[in-house]
Amino acid sequence: MRNLKPCPFCGEKDALKCEVRTSRDNVQEGWIECQNCGARGQTEYGQCPPDEMISLTHYGWNERAAEQSDA
């Protein structure tokens, strides 16, 4: 899990936690949350093996929209 970009708000990298849960209808939900500042990435949904869901969640965190400046 250490291949994640740092938190876009506080810059923390070691406090990132991946959460994956399965709902009653067998749909997985996954997200990355910063345990330092509470920032949370988008929730990813899927019906796949847990390791694939973790990869999808990591991808969603790392490929989030970049901050754009008004320069």
C-alpha positions in Angstrom: 0.0 0.0 0.0 3.0 2.3 0.2 2.7 3.1 -3.6 0.1 5.7 -2.8 0.4 9.5 -3.5 0.5 11.6 -0.3 -2.6 13.2 1.0 -3.5 16.2 -1.1 -4.4 18.2 2.0 -1.8 17.5 4.7 0.9 15.7 2.6 0.9 12.7 4.9 1.8 9.4 3.3 2.3 7.0 6.3 -1.2 7.7 7.7 -3.2 6.5 4.7 -5.6 3.6 5.3 -7.4 1.6 2.7 -10.9 0.5 3.7 -12.8 -2.2 1.7 -16.2 -3.4 2.8 -18.8 -5.7 1.2 -22.4 -4.8 1.3 -25.3 -7.3 1.8 -25.8 -7.6 -1.9 -22.1 -8.6 -2.4 -20.9 -5.3 -3.8 -17.6 -4.1 -2.5 -16.9 -0.5 -1.6 -13.4 0.8 -1.2 -11.7 4.1 -0.4 -8.5 5.6 1.0 -8.7 7.7 4.1 -6.0 9.9 5.7 -5.8 9.1 9.4 -4.0 12.4 10.0 -6.5 15.0 8.6 -9.5 12.9 7.8 -9.4 13.4 4.0 -11.1 10.6 2.1 -10.8 9.7 -1.5 -13.7 8.8 -3.8 -15.5 5.5 -3.1 -14.9 2.8 -5.7 -17.5 0.1 -6.2 -17.1 -3.3 -7.7 -17.8 -7.0 -7.6 -14.4 -8.5 -7.8 -11.9 -10.4 -5.6 -10.6 -8.3 -2.6 -7.1 -7.9 -4.0 -8.5 -6.4 -7.2 -10.8 -4.1 -5.2 -7.8 -2.9 -3.2 -5.9 -2.2 -6.5 -9.0 -0.3 -7.9 -9.1 1.8 -4.7 -5.4 2.6 -4.9 -5.8 3.5 -8.6 -8.7 5.9 -7.7 -6.6 7.6 -5.1 -3.5 8.0 -7.2 -5.4 9.1 -10.4 -7.5 11.7 -8.6 -7.9 15.0 -10.4 -4.9 17.3 -10.0 -5.3 20.7 -8.5 -5.4 23.3 -11.2 -4.1 26.8 -10.7 -5.7 29.9 -12.2 -2.4 31.2 -13.5 
